[in-house]
Amino acid sequence: MSQPTTQRRLILERRPQGIATHEDVVLREQPLGDLADGQIMVRNHFFSIDPAIRDWMSERPSYLPPIRIGDPVRSTVIGEVVESRSPSFRPGQIAVGVGGWEEYSVADAGYFSPVELQPGDEEHYYLSIYGAVGLTPYFGLLEVGKPKPGETVLVSAAAGAVGSLVGQIAKIKGCRAVGIAGSDEKCSWIVEELGFDAAINYRTDPDMVASIGRACPEGVDVYFDNVGGEILDATLLNLNKDARIVFCGAISSYNTAEPVPGPYNFWQILARSATIEGYLVSDYLDQFPQGIAQMREWVGEGRLHFKEQIIDGLESTLDAFNLLFEGRNEGKLMIRVAS
């Protein structure tokens, strides 16, 4: 079967100011070029929708360079290798790696890893529970947060793909798990179905400092931060001595056009002898196989539950992306490009 000569891609036309619009990210049909030595072409089946993508659309310094104007929006993808000029891949293999919001991704083979599906696996699991979204809470909590049995672990965006797993892993490790989420329904879900000990609805609670204090009466030992902003500031006033903050994300500031003020209560890091550590899951790349094996074991034992939201169609991507910033996604958000 011959390969197509064109493909549809979502191109960054201009840098968004606030929420990304269809004028910022434009669907275009573009030529599919030839492969260079060492490259592969992947027909994307699914790609990941993540808050960090919004940061890459801006010119702010980040752990990856900004997406260039005129390039497809960067994303993690999974699909079938349809052409290879690398000895590391052969056509027909499933591969996961850094591609874009596009039907086909062409990249150096080093940006992709082969996937060997296990019985019961679905491809999209490697963008969720067995991908960066699952391994981010695993290594972030256990290697950076270092929770001890009996300690209190607080996590923001607790009903999200990462936060919901943080709380469950905390429970597996014998900790008290408290989550902060944005609706009563989400709070009920993480307590009643995922086993969190308590939940706080930040949208309806006017005094987060007091609310965190009530939910964490013995103080916060580990805070897994996905949002930054005012919730981080309120948490700082509830830290225990020697507390650890895992700084994983700052979704509250990704869509802001103006710089966000820093935490007013940052002095508490010194006052409580606390530590705050920025964390990238890619720092643990060599340990991914062990992490996936442990996550797989917990899922198989019924101790770890995850939720996915899969939306069909490349043309649906931008609207799906903005669900993240409206708090309307349900679990790990992905786009199904092709079956």
C-alpha positions as CSV (number, residue, x, y, z in Angstrom):
1,M,0.0,0.0,0.0
2,S,1.5,3.3,-1.1
3,Q,1.9,6.1,1.4
4,P,-0.1,9.3,1.1
5,T,1.6,12.4,-0.2
6,T,-0.2,14.8,2.0
7,Q,-1.5,14.9,5.6
8,R,-3.6,17.1,7.9
9,R,-1.8,18.9,10.7
10,L,-2.7,21.4,13.4
11,I,-0.2,24.3,12.9
12,L,0.7,27.0,15.4
13,E,-0.2,30.0,13.4
14,R,0.5,32.6,16.2
15,R,1.2,32.6,19.9
16,P,-2.1,32.5,22.0
17,Q,-2.9,35.3,24.4
18,G,-5.0,33.5,26.9
19,I,-7.1,30.5,25.8
20,A,-5.8,29.1,22.4
21,T,-8.3,29.8,19.6
22,H,-8.8,28.5,16.1
23,E,-7.0,31.6,14.8
24,D,-3.9,30.5,16.8
25,V,-4.0,26.8,15.9
26,V,-5.0,26.2,12.3
27,L,-5.8,22.9,10.6
28,R,-3.9,22.6,7.3
29,E,-3.1,20.0,4.7
30,Q,0.6,19.8,4.0
31,P,2.9,17.6,1.9
32,L,4.4,14.5,3.5
33,G,8.2,14.7,2.8
34,D,10.7,11.9,2.3
35,L,12.5,10.4,5.2
36,A,16.1,11.1,5.9
37,D,18.5,8.4,7.1
38,G,17.7,7.5,10.7
39,Q,14.1,8.7,10.6
40,I,10.8,6.9,10.9
41,M,7.2,7.7,9.8
42,V,4.5,6.9,12.3
43,R,0.8,6.8,11.4
44,N,-0.7,8.3,14.6
45,H,-3.5,6.4,16.2
46,F,-3.7,8.5,19.3
47,F,-2.1,11.6,20.7
48,S,-1.9,13.1,24.1
49,I,-3.6,16.3,25.3
50,D,-1.6,17.8,28.2
51,P,-1.5,21.1,30.0
52,A,2.2,21.6,29.3
53,I,1.5,22.0,25.6
54,R,0.0,25.4,26.3
55,D,3.3,26.5,27.9
56,W,5.2,25.3,24.8
57,M,2.9,27.5,22.6
58,S,4.3,30.5,24.4
59,E,7.8,32.0,24.3
60,R,8.3,31.5,28.0
61,P,11.5,29.6,28.9
62,S,10.6,26.0,29.6
63,Y,12.2,22.6,29.7
64,L,11.5,22.2,26.0
65,P,12.0,25.0,23.4
66,P,8.8,26.9,22.3
67,I,7.0,25.4,19.4
68,R,8.0,27.4,16.3
69,I,5.4,29.4,14.4
70,G,4.4,27.4,11.4
71,D,5.2,24.0,13.0
72,P,2.7,21.4,14.1
73,V,1.7,21.5,17.8
74,R,4.1,19.2,19.7
75,S,2.6,16.2,21.5
76,T,3.2,12.7,22.6
77,V,1.8,10.2,20.1
78,I,1.4,6.5,19.6
79,G,0.8,4.7,16.3
80,E,2.2,2.3,13.7
81,V,5.5,2.7,12.0
82,V,4.7,2.7,8.3
83,E,8.1,3.5,6.9
84,S,11.6,3.3,8.5
85,R,15.1,4.3,7.6
86,S,16.4,3.3,11.0
87,P,17.6,-0.1,12.0
88,S,15.8,0.4,15.3
89,F,12.3,0.1,13.8
90,R,10.6,-1.9,11.2
91,P,7.2,-1.2,9.5
92,G,4.3,-2.6,11.5
93,Q,5.8,-1.9,14.9
94,I,3.9,0.2,17.4
95,A,5.9,3.2,18.6
96,V,5.4,5.9,21.2
97,G,7.2,9.2,21.2
98,V,7.4,12.9,20.5
99,G,5.4,13.9,17.4
100,G,2.6,16.4,16.8
101,W,-1.1,17.0,16.3
102,E,-1.0,15.5,12.9
103,E,-2.0,12.3,11.0
104,Y,1.6,11.2,10.5
105,S,4.7,12.1,12.5
106,V,8.2,12.0,10.9
107,A,11.1,12.2,13.3
108,D,14.5,10.8,14.1
109,A,14.1,7.3,15.6
110,G,15.6,8.4,18.8
111,Y,12.5,10.4,19.7
112,F,10.4,7.2,19.7
113,S,10.4,3.9,21.7
114,P,8.9,0.6,20.5
115,V,5.9,-0.7,22.4
116,E,5.3,-4.4,23.1
117,L,1.6,-4.7,24.0
118,Q,0.9,-7.1,26.8
119,P,-2.4,-9.2,27.0
120,G,-5.2,-6.9,28.0
121,D,-3.3,-3.7,26.9
122,E,-4.8,-1.0,24.7
123,E,-2.4,1.2,22.7
124,H,-3.7,4.3,24.5
125,Y,-2.6,3.0,27.9
126,Y,0.9,4.0,26.9
127,L,-0.2,7.6,26.8
128,S,-1.9,7.3,30.1
129,I,-1.4,4.8,32.9
130,Y,1.8,3.2,31.4
131,G,3.0,6.5,29.9
132,A,4.3,9.8,31.2
133,V,0.9,10.5,32.9
134,G,1.2,7.3,35.0
135,L,4.9,7.6,35.6
136,T,4.8,11.2,36.6
137,P,2.9,10.6,39.8
138,Y,4.9,7.4,40.4
139,F,8.4,8.9,40.4
140,G,7.3,12.3,41.5
141,L,5.7,11.1,44.7
142,L,8.0,8.2,45.5
143,E,11.4,9.6,44.5
144,V,10.9,13.3,45.1
145,G,8.1,13.4,47.7
146,K,9.4,10.4,49.6
147,P,6.2,9.8,51.7
148,K,6.4,7.8,54.9
149,P,3.6,5.7,56.3
150,G,1.2,7.8,58.4
151,E,2.2,11.1,56.7
152,T,-0.3,13.4,55.0
153,V,-0.1,13.8,51.2
154,L,-2.0,16.7,49.7
155,V,-2.4,17.0,45.9
156,S,-3.9,19.7,43.7
157,A,-5.9,18.9,40.5
158,A,-6.7,15.7,42.3
159,A,-9.3,14.5,39.9
160,G,-7.0,14.9,36.9
161,A,-5.0,12.2,35.2
162,V,-1.9,12.8,37.4
163,G,-3.5,14.0,40.6
164,S,-5.9,11.0,40.9
165,L,-3.0,8.6,40.7
166,V,-0.9,10.5,43.3
167,G,-3.6,10.1,45.9
168,Q,-4.0,6.4,45.2
169,I,-0.2,5.7,45.3
170,A,-0.1,7.7,48.6
171,K,-2.8,5.3,50.0
172,I,-0.9,2.3,48.8
173,K,2.1,3.6,50.7
174,G,0.2,4.0,53.9
175,C,-0.4,7.7,53.9
176,R,-3.4,9.9,54.4
177,A,-4.4,11.3,51.0
178,V,-6.2,14.7,50.6
179,G,-7.2,16.1,47.2
180,I,-8.1,19.5,45.9
181,A,-10.5,19.5,43.0
182,G,-12.9,21.9,41.2
183,S,-16.4,20.5,41.8
184,D,-18.4,18.5,44.3
185,E,-18.7,15.7,41.8
186,K,-15.0,15.4,41.4
187,C,-14.5,15.6,45.2
188,S,-17.0,12.8,45.7
189,W,-15.3,10.6,43.0
190,I,-11.8,10.8,44.5
191,V,-13.1,10.0,48.0
192,E,-15.8,7.4,47.2
193,E,-14.2,5.6,44.3
194,L,-10.5,6.2,44.6
195,G,-10.2,6.0,48.3
196,F,-8.9,9.5,49.2
197,D,-9.4,10.4,52.9
198,A,-10.7,13.9,52.2
199,A,-11.3,16.4,49.4
200,I,-11.6,20.2,49.1
201,N,-13.6,22.0,46.4
202,Y,-11.5,25.1,45.8
203,R,-14.3,26.7,43.7
204,T,-16.8,26.9,46.6
205,D,-14.4,27.3,49.5
206,P,-13.5,31.0,50.1
207,D,-10.7,30.3,52.6
208,M,-8.3,27.7,51.3
209,V,-5.8,28.2,54.2
210,A,-8.5,27.2,56.7
211,S,-10.0,24.5,54.4
212,I,-6.6,22.8,54.0
213,G,-6.1,23.0,57.8
214,R,-9.4,21.3,58.5
215,A,-8.7,18.5,55.9
216,C,-5.1,18.1,57.1
217,P,-5.4,18.6,60.9
218,E,-1.9,17.2,61.5
219,G,-0.4,19.4,58.8
220,V,0.9,18.6,55.3
221,D,4.0,16.5,54.9
222,V,4.0,16.2,51.1
223,Y,2.4,18.5,48.7
224,F,2.2,17.4,45.0
225,D,1.6,20.7,43.2
226,N,0.0,20.6,39.7
227,V,-1.5,24.1,39.7
228,G,0.8,26.7,41.5
229,G,-0.9,30.1,42.3
230,E,-3.2,30.7,45.2
231,I,-3.5,27.0,46.2
232,L,0.3,26.7,46.5
233,D,0.3,29.9,48.6
234,A,-2.4,28.5,50.9
235,T,-0.6,25.2,51.3
236,L,2.6,26.9,52.4
237,L,0.8,28.1,55.6
238,N,-0.1,24.5,56.4
239,L,3.2,22.8,56.0
240,N,4.8,20.6,58.6
241,K,8.5,20.9,59.5
242,D,10.6,19.2,56.9
243,A,7.7,19.0,54.4
244,R,8.4,18.3,50.8
245,I,6.8,20.0,47.8
246,V,6.8,18.2,44.5
247,F,6.5,21.0,41.9
248,C,5.0,19.2,38.9
249,G,3.0,21.9,37.1
250,A,1.4,25.3,37.2
251,I,-1.8,25.0,35.2
252,S,-3.3,28.0,36.9
253,S,-0.8,30.3,35.0
254,Y,-0.5,28.7,31.6
255,N,-3.2,30.8,30.0
256,T,-2.4,34.1,31.6
257,A,-1.3,36.9,29.3
258,E,0.5,38.7,32.2
259,P,3.1,37.4,34.6
260,V,1.6,35.8,37.7
261,P,2.8,37.1,41.1
262,G,5.0,34.8,43.0
263,P,3.8,33.1,46.3
264,Y,3.3,35.6,49.1
265,N,4.0,32.9,51.7
266,F,7.3,31.6,50.3
267,W,9.0,32.5,53.6
268,Q,7.3,29.3,55.0
269,I,9.8,27.2,53.1
270,L,12.5,28.6,55.4
271,A,10.3,28.7,58.5
272,R,9.3,25.0,58.2
273,S,12.7,23.8,56.9
274,A,10.7,22.6,53.9
275,T,12.0,21.7,50.4
276,I,10.5,22.4,47.0
277,E,11.8,20.6,44.0
278,G,10.9,21.0,40.4
279,Y,10.4,17.7,38.7
280,L,10.4,16.2,35.2
281,V,9.5,12.6,34.6
282,S,12.1,12.5,31.8
283,D,14.8,12.6,34.5
284,Y,13.8,9.0,35.3
285,L,13.8,7.6,31.8
286,D,16.1,4.8,32.6
287,Q,13.8,3.6,35.3
288,F,10.6,3.6,33.2
289,P,10.5,-0.2,32.8
290,Q,10.5,-0.7,36.6
291,G,7.9,2.0,37.0
292,I,5.6,0.5,34.4
293,A,6.0,-3.0,35.9
294,Q,4.9,-1.7,39.3
295,M,2.0,0.3,37.9
296,R,0.9,-2.8,36.0
297,E,1.0,-4.9,39.1
298,W,-1.1,-2.4,41.1
299,V,-3.7,-2.1,38.3
300,G,-3.9,-5.9,38.1
301,E,-4.4,-6.1,41.8
302,G,-7.3,-3.6,41.6
303,R,-5.4,-1.1,43.8
304,L,-5.0,1.5,41.2
305,H,-7.8,2.9,39.0
306,F,-7.6,5.3,36.1
307,K,-10.0,7.2,33.9
308,E,-9.5,8.1,30.2
309,Q,-11.4,10.4,28.0
310,I,-10.9,9.7,24.3
311,I,-12.3,12.2,21.7
312,D,-12.4,11.3,18.0
313,G,-11.0,13.4,15.2
314,L,-8.1,15.7,14.5
315,E,-10.5,18.5,14.0
316,S,-11.8,18.2,17.6
317,T,-8.3,18.6,19.1
318,L,-8.3,22.3,20.0
319,D,-11.7,22.3,21.7
320,A,-10.7,19.2,23.6
321,F,-7.5,20.8,24.6
322,N,-9.3,23.8,26.2
323,L,-11.4,21.4,28.3
324,L,-8.3,21.1,30.5
325,F,-8.3,24.7,31.4
326,E,-12.1,24.8,32.0
327,G,-11.9,21.8,34.4
328,R,-14.3,19.8,32.2
329,N,-12.1,16.9,31.2
330,E,-12.6,13.5,32.8
331,G,-9.4,11.7,33.4
332,K,-6.5,11.4,30.9
333,L,-7.5,13.3,27.7
334,M,-6.5,11.9,24.3
335,I,-7.5,12.3,20.6
336,R,-8.1,9.2,18.5
337,V,-6.7,10.1,15.1
338,A,-7.1,6.7,13.4
339,S,-7.9,3.2,14.5
